[in-house]
Amino acid sequence: QSGKDATIVELTNDNDGLGQYNFAYRTSDGIARQEQGALKNAGSENEAIEVQGSYTYKGVDGKDYTVTFVANENGYQPRVQS
């Protein structure tokens, strides 16, 4: 069903309003994503948000690919697995 009217079959979303959040979803065509973020060093000059997560999709070759990542003061750091 890839690319044709996919629907969300699972969804979670939480934000504490204090600098931390997480969400996740999965679609009927097998795409999935999850992410969590947190404020680091709150109130200091080194205050930053660190985000960690992953997403999975089916490539044109029929294989599932998962990208895990961290994004922080050192930039976006992805790692691809198939």
ROGUTOR-751801 format. One record per atom (N, C-alpha, C): residue number from 0; residue in three letters; atom name; x, z, y. Coordinates in pm, 1 decimal, m for minus. Each point is the difference from the previous one (the first is absolute). Layout:
+-----+-----+----+----------+----------+----------+
|   i |  aa | at |        X |        Z |        Y |
+-----+-----+----+----------+----------+----------+
| NUM | ala | CA |        X |        Z |        Y |
...
+-----+-----+----+----------+----------+----------+
This chain:
+-----+-----+----+----------+----------+----------+
|   i |  aa | at |        X |        Z |        Y |
+-----+-----+----+----------+----------+----------+
|   0 | gln |  N |     82.5 |      0.0 |   m119.9 |
|   0 | gln | CA |    m82.5 |      0.0 |    119.9 |
|   0 | gln |  C |     86.4 |      0.0 |    125.7 |
|   1 | ser |  N |    127.4 |     m7.1 |    m12.2 |
|   1 | ser | CA |     90.6 |     10.6 |    113.7 |
|   1 | ser |  C |    m38.2 |    m94.5 |    113.0 |
|   2 | gly |  N |    m12.1 |     55.2 |    120.8 |
|   2 | gly | CA |    m29.2 |    m80.5 |    117.3 |
|   2 | gly |  C |   m146.0 |    m32.6 |     21.0 |
|   3 | lys |  N |    m87.9 |     42.5 |    m88.0 |
|   3 | lys | CA |   m142.0 |    m33.7 |     11.1 |
|   3 | lys |  C |    m83.6 |    125.3 |     16.7 |
|   4 | asp |  N |    m40.5 |     28.1 |    121.7 |
|   4 | asp | CA |    m95.1 |    107.0 |     27.5 |
|   4 | asp |  C |     29.0 |    130.0 |    m74.9 |
|   5 | ala |  N |    123.0 |     45.9 |      8.1 |
|   5 | ala | CA |     34.7 |    127.4 |    m62.1 |
|   5 | ala |  C |    m73.4 |    112.6 |     71.1 |
|   6 | thr |  N |    m33.8 |    101.8 |    m75.0 |
|   6 | thr | CA |    m65.8 |    116.8 |     57.4 |
|   6 | thr |  C |     86.7 |    123.2 |    m24.0 |
|   7 | ile |  N |    m15.9 |     98.8 |     85.4 |
|   7 | ile | CA |     71.2 |    125.8 |    m17.6 |
|   7 | ile |  C |    m72.8 |     80.4 |   m106.5 |
|   8 | val |  N |     72.9 |     38.7 |   m104.7 |
|   8 | val | CA |    m61.0 |     75.3 |   m109.0 |
|   8 | val |  C |     42.3 |    146.8 |      0.8 |
|   9 | glu |  N |    101.2 |     31.7 |     78.2 |
|   9 | glu | CA |     44.0 |    139.0 |     12.1 |
|   9 | glu |  C |     62.5 |     18.1 |    137.4 |
|  10 | leu |  N |    m34.0 |    110.0 |     67.6 |
|  10 | leu | CA |     52.0 |     25.2 |    134.5 |
|  10 | leu |  C |      9.1 |    149.4 |     24.7 |
|  11 | thr |  N |    115.1 |     44.4 |     46.9 |
|  11 | thr | CA |     16.7 |    137.2 |     47.4 |
|  11 | thr |  C |     67.9 |     m6.4 |    135.7 |
|  12 | asn |  N |    m33.2 |     95.0 |     86.8 |
|  12 | asn | CA |     55.4 |      1.0 |    134.8 |
|  12 | asn |  C |     m6.0 |    142.7 |     52.8 |
|  13 | asp |  N |    113.4 |     52.1 |     44.3 |
|  13 | asp | CA |      3.5 |    135.7 |     52.7 |
|  13 | asp |  C |     99.6 |      6.5 |    115.2 |
|  14 | asn |  N |    m41.0 |     61.7 |    109.7 |
|  14 | asn | CA |     86.3 |     20.0 |    116.0 |
|  14 | asn |  C |    m24.5 |    141.7 |     49.1 |
|  15 | asp |  N |    104.5 |     81.8 |      0.2 |
|  15 | asp | CA |    m19.7 |    139.8 |     39.2 |
|  15 | asp |  C |     m1.2 |     20.4 |    151.3 |
|  16 | gly |  N |     25.2 |   m106.4 |     77.3 |
|  16 | gly | CA |     m0.8 |     10.9 |    144.8 |
|  16 | gly |  C |    121.6 |     70.6 |     56.6 |
|  17 | leu |  N |     91.7 |     37.5 |    m86.8 |
|  17 | leu | CA |    119.6 |     73.0 |     42.3 |
|  17 | leu |  C |    128.4 |    m75.9 |    m32.0 |
|  18 | gly |  N |    m14.1 |   m129.4 |    m26.7 |
|  18 | gly | CA |    118.5 |    m81.1 |    m26.5 |
|  18 | gly |  C |     18.7 |    m41.5 |   m143.9 |
|  19 | gln |  N |    m91.6 |     38.3 |    m88.7 |
|  19 | gln | CA |     10.4 |    m42.6 |   m139.0 |
|  19 | gln |  C |   m124.5 |    m78.5 |    m39.9 |
|  20 | tyr |  N |     21.1 |   m104.3 |    m79.0 |
|  20 | tyr | CA |   m112.5 |    m79.8 |    m48.5 |
|  20 | tyr |  C |     35.8 |    m60.0 |   m134.6 |
|  21 | asn |  N |   m100.7 |    m44.9 |    m71.7 |
|  21 | asn | CA |     20.9 |    m80.1 |   m119.6 |
|  21 | asn |  C |   m123.8 |    m84.1 |    m23.4 |
|  22 | phe |  N |     21.6 |   m115.4 |    m59.9 |
|  22 | phe | CA |   m111.6 |    m84.6 |    m40.8 |
|  22 | phe |  C |     41.2 |    m81.6 |   m120.4 |
|  23 | ala |  N |    m99.4 |    m46.6 |    m71.9 |
|  23 | ala | CA |     23.7 |    m86.2 |   m115.4 |
|  23 | ala |  C |   m124.6 |    m83.8 |    m22.9 |
|  24 | tyr |  N |     21.1 |   m121.1 |    m48.9 |
|  24 | tyr | CA |   m113.6 |    m81.6 |    m41.2 |
|  24 | tyr |  C |     40.9 |    m93.1 |   m112.5 |
|  25 | arg |  N |    m99.0 |    m45.6 |    m73.2 |
|  25 | arg | CA |     17.4 |    m97.5 |   m107.1 |
|  25 | arg |  C |   m114.7 |    m98.0 |     11.3 |
|  26 | thr |  N |     29.3 |   m128.0 |    m20.1 |
|  26 | thr | CA |   m103.4 |   m102.4 |     11.0 |
|  26 | thr |  C |    m32.0 |    m59.7 |   m137.1 |
|  27 | ser |  N |   m111.2 |    m69.1 |     m5.7 |
|  27 | ser | CA |    m46.7 |    m58.3 |   m125.9 |
|  27 | ser |  C |     92.2 |   m108.8 |    m53.5 |
|  28 | asp |  N |     87.9 |    m54.0 |     84.6 |
|  28 | asp | CA |     93.3 |   m102.2 |    m48.5 |
|  28 | asp |  C |    137.6 |     57.4 |    m33.6 |
|  29 | gly |  N |     10.5 |    133.2 |     m7.6 |
|  29 | gly | CA |    123.2 |     62.7 |    m46.2 |
|  29 | gly |  C |     99.0 |     40.1 |    107.5 |
|  30 | ile |  N |    m29.0 |    m28.5 |    124.5 |
|  30 | ile | CA |     88.6 |     42.9 |    107.9 |
|  30 | ile |  C |    m18.1 |    150.1 |     19.8 |
|  31 | ala |  N |    110.3 |     69.5 |     21.5 |
|  31 | ala | CA |     m7.2 |    144.0 |     24.4 |
|  31 | ala |  C |    100.3 |     36.3 |    108.7 |
|  32 | arg |  N |    m32.8 |    101.8 |     77.6 |
|  32 | arg | CA |     90.9 |     48.0 |    103.7 |
|  32 | arg |  C |    m19.6 |    148.9 |     16.8 |
|  33 | gln |  N |    110.6 |     69.7 |     22.3 |
|  33 | gln | CA |     m8.2 |    142.1 |     33.6 |
|  33 | gln |  C |    108.8 |     29.1 |    101.8 |
|  34 | glu |  N |    m29.0 |     95.3 |     87.3 |
|  34 | glu | CA |     94.6 |     34.3 |    105.8 |
|  34 | glu |  C |    m22.3 |    143.8 |     43.0 |
|  35 | gln |  N |    108.7 |     66.6 |     33.2 |
|  35 | gln | CA |     m8.5 |    134.1 |     57.0 |
|  35 | gln |  C |    101.8 |     10.9 |    111.8 |
|  36 | gly |  N |    m36.0 |     73.1 |    102.4 |
|  36 | gly | CA |     88.9 |     16.7 |    113.4 |
|  36 | gly |  C |     m0.9 |    143.2 |     47.7 |
|  37 | ala |  N |    112.2 |     40.1 |     56.8 |
|  37 | ala | CA |     10.7 |    136.2 |     51.0 |
|  37 | ala |  C |     91.6 |      2.0 |    121.3 |
|  38 | leu |  N |    m32.3 |     85.1 |     92.9 |
|  38 | leu | CA |     81.1 |     20.9 |    118.8 |
|  38 | leu |  C |    118.0 |     88.8 |    m37.3 |
|  39 | lys |  N |    120.4 |    m45.5 |     33.4 |
|  39 | lys | CA |    121.2 |     76.9 |    m26.2 |
|  39 | lys |  C |     56.6 |     51.4 |    132.1 |
|  40 | asn |  N |     57.1 |    117.2 |     m3.0 |
|  40 | asn | CA |     66.1 |     58.6 |    117.7 |
|  40 | asn |  C |    m92.7 |      8.0 |    120.3 |
|  41 | ala |  N |   m122.3 |     43.5 |    m23.7 |
|  41 | ala | CA |   m100.7 |      6.7 |    106.9 |
|  41 | ala |  C |     50.6 |     81.9 |    118.3 |
|  42 | gly |  N |    m21.1 |    m54.2 |    118.8 |
|  42 | gly | CA |     35.9 |     68.7 |    122.7 |
|  42 | gly |  C |    145.0 |    m10.9 |     40.3 |
|  43 | ser |  N |     81.9 |    m61.9 |    m82.4 |
|  43 | ser | CA |    141.7 |    m14.7 |     34.5 |
|  43 | ser |  C |     26.7 |   m141.2 |     51.1 |
|  44 | glu |  N |    118.6 |    m21.4 |     50.8 |
|  44 | glu | CA |     35.2 |   m134.9 |     45.8 |
|  44 | glu |  C |     19.5 |    m95.3 |   m117.3 |
|  45 | asn |  N |      5.9 |     53.8 |   m121.6 |
|  45 | asn | CA |     12.5 |    m82.3 |   m120.9 |
|  45 | asn |  C |   m133.3 |    m19.2 |    m71.3 |
|  46 | glu |  N |   m110.5 |     26.4 |     69.0 |
|  46 | glu | CA |   m132.7 |    m15.4 |    m58.8 |
|  46 | glu |  C |    m19.1 |   m143.8 |    m46.8 |
|  47 | ala |  N |    m49.5 |    m16.0 |   m121.4 |
|  47 | ala | CA |    m22.6 |   m133.4 |    m56.7 |
|  47 | ala |  C |   m106.0 |      9.9 |   m109.1 |
|  48 | ile |  N |    m62.2 |   m111.0 |    m27.5 |
|  48 | ile | CA |    m93.3 |     m7.7 |   m112.1 |
|  48 | ile |  C |     71.6 |    m68.2 |   m115.7 |
|  49 | glu |  N |    m10.7 |     58.8 |   m117.8 |
|  49 | glu | CA |     53.2 |    m63.9 |   m119.7 |
|  49 | glu |  C |   m118.2 |    m43.4 |    m85.0 |
|  50 | val |  N |      3.0 |   m124.7 |    m41.9 |
|  50 | val | CA |   m106.9 |    m58.0 |    m81.0 |
|  50 | val |  C |     58.9 |    m42.1 |   m133.8 |
|  51 | gln |  N |    m70.0 |     32.0 |   m107.9 |
|  51 | gln | CA |     37.6 |    m43.9 |   m133.7 |
|  51 | gln |  C |   m122.6 |    m62.3 |    m64.2 |
|  52 | gly |  N |     22.7 |   m101.3 |    m81.0 |
|  52 | gly | CA |   m114.3 |    m60.7 |    m64.8 |
|  52 | gly |  C |     37.8 |   m110.8 |    m95.6 |
|  53 | ser |  N |   m102.5 |    m69.9 |    m45.0 |
|  53 | ser | CA |     20.2 |   m113.4 |    m90.1 |
|  53 | ser |  C |   m121.9 |    m90.5 |      4.6 |
|  54 | tyr |  N |     21.9 |   m123.6 |    m40.2 |
|  54 | tyr | CA |   m111.7 |    m91.2 |    m20.9 |
|  54 | tyr |  C |     32.4 |    m89.4 |   m117.9 |
|  55 | thr |  N |   m103.9 |    m42.0 |    m69.4 |
|  55 | thr | CA |     13.4 |    m82.4 |   m119.8 |
|  55 | thr |  C |    m90.0 |   m121.9 |     13.7 |
|  56 | tyr |  N |     52.8 |   m114.2 |    m41.5 |
|  56 | tyr | CA |    m77.8 |   m123.9 |      4.3 |
|  56 | tyr |  C |     44.5 |    m90.0 |   m114.3 |
|  57 | lys |  N |    m82.8 |    m97.7 |    m32.8 |
|  57 | lys | CA |     32.5 |    m97.4 |   m103.6 |
|  57 | lys |  C |     58.4 |   m124.0 |     66.5 |
|  58 | gly |  N |    120.5 |    m37.7 |    m42.2 |
|  58 | gly | CA |     66.3 |   m117.5 |     54.5 |
|  58 | gly |  C |    m59.2 |   m128.7 |    m55.7 |
|  59 | val |  N |     39.3 |   m112.3 |     58.8 |
|  59 | val | CA |    m49.2 |   m130.2 |    m47.2 |
|  59 | val |  C |     46.4 |    m28.6 |   m142.3 |
|  60 | asp |  N |    104.3 |     71.6 |    m45.3 |
|  60 | asp | CA |     48.4 |    m15.5 |   m136.8 |
|  60 | asp |  C |    m77.8 |     86.0 |   m100.0 |
|  61 | gly |  N |   m102.4 |     72.1 |     49.2 |
|  61 | gly | CA |    m82.6 |     82.9 |    m86.6 |
|  61 | gly |  C |     53.9 |    140.0 |    m24.0 |
|  62 | lys |  N |    120.1 |     28.6 |     48.5 |
|  62 | lys | CA |     59.3 |    132.6 |    m17.5 |
|  62 | lys |  C |    m47.6 |     94.7 |    109.1 |
|  63 | asp |  N |     m6.2 |    128.4 |    m34.7 |
|  63 | asp | CA |    m28.6 |    102.7 |     99.4 |
|  63 | asp |  C |    129.9 |     39.1 |     68.7 |
|  64 | tyr |  N |     m4.7 |     11.6 |    130.0 |
|  64 | tyr | CA |    114.4 |     42.8 |     80.0 |
|  64 | tyr |  C |    m38.2 |    125.8 |     76.3 |
|  65 | thr |  N |     89.8 |     95.5 |      0.0 |
|  65 | thr | CA |    m21.3 |    123.5 |     74.7 |
|  65 | thr |  C |    113.9 |     17.0 |     99.1 |
|  66 | val |  N |    m36.2 |     25.1 |    123.3 |
|  66 | val | CA |     96.9 |     29.1 |    105.2 |
|  66 | val |  C |    m17.7 |    146.3 |     37.4 |
|  67 | thr |  N |    106.0 |     77.2 |    m14.2 |
|  67 | thr | CA |     m1.1 |    137.3 |     49.1 |
|  67 | thr |  C |     82.9 |      2.7 |    127.2 |
|  68 | phe |  N |    m34.2 |     89.1 |     91.3 |
|  68 | phe | CA |     72.2 |     m0.5 |    127.1 |
|  68 | phe |  C |      4.5 |    137.6 |     63.9 |
|  69 | val |  N |     98.4 |     14.4 |     85.6 |
|  69 | val | CA |     11.8 |    112.8 |     91.6 |
|  69 | val |  C |     22.8 |    m61.4 |    136.9 |
|  70 | ala |  N |    m66.8 |     53.2 |     99.8 |
|  70 | ala | CA |     23.0 |    m42.4 |    138.5 |
|  70 | ala |  C |     21.5 |    126.7 |     81.9 |
|  71 | asn |  N |    114.3 |      4.9 |     67.2 |
|  71 | asn | CA |     32.4 |    118.2 |     79.1 |
|  71 | asn |  C |     96.9 |    m38.7 |    111.5 |
|  72 | glu |  N |     73.2 |     96.1 |     51.1 |
|  72 | glu | CA |     93.2 |    m28.2 |    108.8 |
|  72 | glu |  C |    110.1 |    m97.2 |    m41.3 |
|  73 | asn |  N |     14.2 |    m25.7 |   m130.3 |
|  73 | asn | CA |     98.4 |    m96.1 |    m50.0 |
|  73 | asn |  C |    m60.7 |   m137.5 |    m26.1 |
|  74 | gly |  N |   m125.3 |    m22.0 |     40.7 |
|  74 | gly | CA |    m65.0 |   m129.2 |    m17.2 |
|  74 | gly |  C |    m85.8 |     m7.0 |   m125.5 |
|  75 | tyr |  N |    m45.6 |   m121.3 |    m29.2 |
|  75 | tyr | CA |    m84.3 |    m28.0 |   m116.1 |
|  75 | tyr |  C |     91.0 |    m30.6 |   m117.5 |
|  76 | gln |  N |    m18.5 |     71.6 |   m111.0 |
|  76 | gln | CA |     87.8 |    m13.7 |   m115.8 |
|  76 | gln |  C |    m83.1 |    m29.6 |   m125.0 |
|  77 | pro |  N |    m24.8 |   m128.4 |    m28.5 |
|  77 | pro | CA |    m81.2 |    m35.9 |   m116.6 |
|  77 | pro |  C |     84.5 |    m15.2 |   m126.9 |
|  78 | arg |  N |    m65.7 |     16.2 |   m114.5 |
|  78 | arg | CA |     60.5 |    m27.6 |   m129.4 |
|  78 | arg |  C |   m105.6 |    m70.1 |    m85.3 |
|  79 | val |  N |     32.0 |   m118.3 |    m50.6 |
|  79 | val | CA |    m95.7 |    m80.6 |    m77.1 |
|  79 | val |  C |     25.7 |     17.1 |   m149.2 |
|  80 | gln |  N |   m108.3 |     18.9 |    m75.6 |
|  80 | gln | CA |      7.2 |      8.4 |   m145.6 |
|  80 | gln |  C |    m98.6 |   m101.0 |    m57.8 |
|  81 | ser |  N |     39.6 |    m62.6 |   m109.6 |
|  81 | ser | CA |    m94.6 |    m90.8 |    m66.7 |
|  81 | ser |  C |     m8.5 |     33.5 |   m146.2 |
+-----+-----+----+----------+----------+----------+
